[in-house]
Amino acid sequence: MSNTLAIASDLARVIFVLRDKPEALDEQRAAFRLLVASLAGQSVVITVDRDGIWFNETALPTDYPGTHGLHRLFWAHHVGEIRIPPAVGNAALLAGNA
């Protein structure tokens, strides 16, 4: 669970830095490096519904940093599932064609 929480936190950081600080390129690069490191070459399936958010079928606590914000953002944009394949790189993550 701790690695799952790290991935969720790092993904939230990437998304919110991209959204809120589009000019902060160094901060964006650092956030992507943390996310790729926390993924550690594993695949992740993120599932979202009205009640919560799951990473690889593990429900995330809504009070953990980033998970509540991710859930709200994904749910508001009708994102039901995101699949991140193993060993994905920064460019593929950013392009959305992983």
Beta strands, then each sheet from edge to edge (+ up, - down):
strand 1: 44-49
strand 2: 52-55
strand 3: 58-59
strand 4: 81-84
sheet 1: 3+ 2- 1+ 4-
end
